Amino acid sequence: MSFVWGADNVAFLRKRHEALSAHPLFAGMDYSEDRQQIAQWAPLIMQNRPKGEPIAVTRSLMGTDVNFGALTRLLFSYLSGTKGCVLHTRHDVQDIRRDEDGQWRLKVRDLRENTDRIVRSRFVFIGGGGAALTLLQKTGIPQAQGVGGFPVSGQFLRCTNKALIARHRAKVYGKASVGAPPMSVPHLDTRMIDGKPALLFGPYAGFSTRFLKQGSLMDLPLSVRPGNIGPMLAVARDNWPLTKYLIQQVMQSQEDRIAALRDFIPDAKAEDWELVVAGQRVQIIKQDPKKGGVLQFGTEVIASDDGSVAALLGASPGASTAAPIMLNVLQKCFAAKMPEWTDRLKAMVPSFGQKLANNPALCQQQFDRTTKILGLTL
């Protein structure tokens, strides 16, 4: 759901609904300015809301939340049981170098045994979250030159009142503040965590020089290289609104956070909410011929020319991007194999190679298929 208040925002949402509702990917999107209807969809946001204020909501039933921790454990449990996969946890990749024969040599430390070993491979995929940048830099590939990172931490208010949690069953987005980055759009979320419902509001941005939640304060300084210091300084020069936003966020008190929450839940009480740290994002900074450097808010795959190494950088990939990103990796790094893999990929992803936006019938067919597989009831 998208939820807005104020005459200008209502006019914006109405126009957006008119533009999107005719698109195959947004078919069936509901729109309402009726308070009783909105109260049925999301009772908490209407409870004790002042009368006379223009409000509007759009709602789409074409989706569900995904517990990525649970999904990741399922996937790795499956892979570990297959013949071709061995999983090593609590290992730290300390260096990546290319041998004369073209293979990659990885120095890996076993954190349990405090021993080092060498792993050699023809292909390396770097998907280490915030640490992906520093690992990519160790490869020395030209594509890593000029790439920097800007860490932003995320915080949420988590509801501790079970009665409130039981009254909300939606993911309700608002509008981002002026100058705020795209990933900062405030939202009131129902989550299912280990089978139990939870309610979160945020995000609130924080700043740390760590690239990982449990990383080192030296992660950012040590990532600065002669090739990326120029783009990083250019981004600092050109992004004062973002800098101002982050400073304001870091300096917020709990009362300030509750005040923002009351835009969504008018009678929210501070004692029903606690602050939790979600994790770290490392936004990409890249060279730009005109500006010197630009800050990217999406997720990007950077690969060597020969496709022997690829890294996933940027904001954490969500449900809408994780699968397309990995298909992109296959196409970039295994182009010669794609003809023999296409039939298998189409069996896994029936829409592979087609744009659902251009094929309404296929779009509806795939929506019905996934709805059935996931056991959703509309």
N, C-alpha and C positions, 0 to 999 in steps of 0.2 A: 504494500500500500504506500501511496504518497499522500502526505497530509500537509496542507498549507492553511494559513490564516492571513487575513488582510485582503482588501479589495484587489490590489495589484497582483498579489500572488494567486488569488482565486482566478483572476482573468488569465494569468499565465498557465495555470494548470488546465483550465478549460480548453485553451488553444492547443496545449500539448496533447490532451486526450483526443481532440478532433484530428490532429495530425497522425497520432500513433495508432488509433483504434482501427484504421483501415489497413494497417500493415499486417501481413501474415503472422509475424512474430509477436504481435500484441493483440491478436484477435480475442474478443471476449472480455477486454478490459472494461470494467465498470467505472462510472463516474457519478458522483453525487455531491450535492450541496445541502441535502436534507439531513437535519440534525438527528431525527429519529432513525433514519437508515444508517447513518454513520455510527450511532450509538449501538446498533445491533452488530455492526462489523467489529467495532473496537470500543467497548464500553468505557474503558479507563480514560481514554483521551477526551471523552465527553462529560465525564463526571464533574459536576460543579463548574463547568466551563461558562464564563460570562456570556449572557445573551446579547444579541445584536452584532456580534463580531462575525464578519463573513468568513466562512470556512468551506473547504472542499477536499474531497478525497478521490483518488483513483484506486482501484483494487484489481489485482490479477490473481487468479487461482492457479495459473500455469507455473507452478514451481514448489519447491520444498526446501527446507533447511538441510544442510549436510553436516554431520559430525565428522570432520576430517581426521580427527585423532582415531576414531573408531574405524573409519574407512581405511586409513593407512595401516593400522594393525591387521585388518582383514587381508589387505593386499599382500603385505609382507609375510603373513602367515601362509598364504597360498603359495607365494613364490618360493619360500623356504622349503616347501614340500616337493618342489619340482626338481628334476634331475639337473637342470642347468644353472641353478642359483644357489649361492652360499651367502648368508647374511652375517656380517660382522658389525656388532654394536660396540660402543665405547672405544672406538678407534679414532685417532686424530691424524688427518693427512697433513704432513708437515712440509712436503715439498713435491713439486711436479716438474720433471725435466724430460726433454726429448732425447732419445738415444740416436746414434748414427743410423740405425736401421729404420728409423721412423716411428718406432714404438715409444709409448710413454712410460716413464719410470716414476713411480710414486713411492716416496718414503712415508711409511705409515707407522705410527706408534700405538701399540696396544696399551690402553690406559689401565687395564686390569693388571697386566704383568709387567708394565714399565719396560717393554722390550720393543725394538724397532725391527721392521722388516721391509723388504722391497717388493712391490707389486708391479708387474709389467703388463701393459695392455695396448691393443691396437686402437681402442676407442675409450674415451673418458667423458662421462657426463657429470657436470658439476651442478648439483642441486642442493647446495648447502645453506639455503636461506641467506641471511645477511653475510655469512662467511664465503659465499660464492664469489664475491668480488676479489677478495684477497687470494683465493685459490686460482681464479682466472689469471690474476696478475703474475702468479708464479709460473704459468705456462710460457710466458714470453711471446705469445702469438701477437702479430701486428694489430689484430682486431681489439686487443685489450688496451692498446695505447689510447690515452685521452679519456678513458672511462673512470669516473669517480663515483663515490657513494655519499649520500646524505641520510644519516639515520634519524628516524622519527619513531618514538615509542607510542603505544596506544594504551589508553586507560578507559575503563568502563565503570559505571555505577551498577552494582548487582543488587537486586532486590532480595531482602531477607524475610519479607512478609509473605507467607504461603497463600494467604487469602487474596492478596493482590496478584500474585503469580497466576492463580487459578482463573482470574477474570480477564486475562489477555491472551489471545491466540492469533497473533499476527506479527509481521515484520513491517513496521511503520516508519517510513523515511520522511524527513522534512526537507528543508532547503539549506544548503551550506551558507555560512556567513560570507560577506564580501571579503575577498583576500584569502579565504580558507582553501586548502588543497582539496581536490575531488574526493579523496578517501575520508574526508572529515565530515561528510554529510551526516547529521545527527539522525539516529534511529532508535526506536524502542522495539526490542527484539524478544520474541519467544524463542527459547532454545531448549532442545532436549539433550541433556548431558547425562550420559550413562543411564538413560531411561527415565530420568526425572526432569520435569519441566523447570525452566529457569527464566528469569526476566532480567534483561540488561538494557542499559541506556548509555549511549555515547556515540562516537568515541571522543575522548578528550586527549589532545596531543601532549606529549612530553618530549624532552630532549635528553639524549645521552650519547656519548661518543662510542658506546658499545655497538657492535654490529649484530651481536646475538644477545638474547635476554640475559644469559649467564656469561657473556663475553668479557673482554678486557676493555678498560677505559682507554687503552692505547690503540684500539681498532681503527678509529678514524684517522688519528695522526699518522699511523704506520701505513695507511692506504694511500697517502699523498705521494705522488711520483712527479718527476720533472714533466712527464707528458700530460698529466691531468690537473696540475696546479692551476694552469691558465683557465681551463673550462670551469673549475670549481670557483675561482675568483670571479669569473664572469657571471656565474649563477648567483653568487652572493651580491654582486652589484645590481643585478636585474630583478631580484626577488625580494625587495623590501617589504611588500605587503605580506608575504609568507613569513618573513622574519618577524614582523610585528605580531602576526597571528600566533606564532609559536611562543614568543615572549609572553603574550597575554595568557596563553593556555598554561604555560609553566607556572605563572604567578597566581593562577586561580586558587581560591579557597574552596572548601567543601560547600560553603554557602553559595558561592558563585555557580558551582556545578548543579546544586539543587535548583537554583533559579532557572538554569537552562532546561532542566528536567520538567519544570512546571509549565513550560510551553507545550509539553505533551501531556502531562498529568497535572492539571491545575492545582489539585490539593495534595501534591506529593509531600511526604514528611521525611525529614532528614534521617530520623531513626530507623526508617524502613530500608535504607540503602547503605551500601559500603563500597569503597573504591577498590578496584582490582586492576592489576597491570596485565594487559593481554599479551603483549610481546613487542618485538622490534620489527620495523620495516626499514629497508635501506633503498631509498629512491635512487635511480640512476642519474648520473650527470654525464653528458656526452658532449664531444666537440661539435661545434656548429660553425660553418664558414662565415656566417653573417654576424652572429651574436658572440662568438667565441666559445660559448657553452650553454647548454639548455638542461633544465631539470625535467626528467621524464617521470610521469606518474603511473605509467602502465608497467607491464611485464614484458621482458624482451629476451630473446634467445640470441646469444653471440656465439658464433662458431668459426673455426678456422677454415681456410679456403679448401683444404682437403677433407673437411668433415670429420677429422679424427678426434676433435675435442669440441664440446659445446657446453655453454654455461647458461643457467637460467637466472636472470637478474631482475631486480625491481620489486614492486609490491607483491605480496604473497598471492599466488594464483588461486582464485576461488573456483566454485563449481562451474561457472560459465566459461572459464578459460583454461582449466587444467588439461582437459583432453585435447582441445585444438593446439595448445602449446606443444604437447608431446608429438602430435602428428606433424607439426612444423619441424620438430627436431628430426624426425624420421626422414622427411622430405629433404632437409638441408644436408644431413649427414650420411644418408643411405640412398641417395638418388638412384644408383645403379640397381638396388634391390627392389625399388618400388614396383616395377612391373610384375614381379613374381609375388609380391606381398599384397597387391591391391585387392584381390578376391578375398583374402583372409581379413583384411581391414574392413572391407564392406560388410562382411558377415558380422564383425564386431560393432561397426558404426555404419548402419545402412545408408546414412546421408553423406558418407565420405565422398569428397569430390564434387558435391553439389551444394548450392546455396539455398537453404530453406526459405530465405526471404524471397526467392524467385519462384518457389514451388509450393503454393499454399496447400495443395493436396498432400504432398510428402510431409510438410510441416505438421499438419494435423495427424497424419498417420503415425509419425514418430512421437508426437505428444501423447497420443492414445497408448502407444506401445510402452513408453516409459512410465506413464501413469499406472498401467496395469502391473508392470514389473515391480514398481515400488509399493504397490498396494495402497495407492492414494484414493481417497473418496472425495469427489468434488461436490 
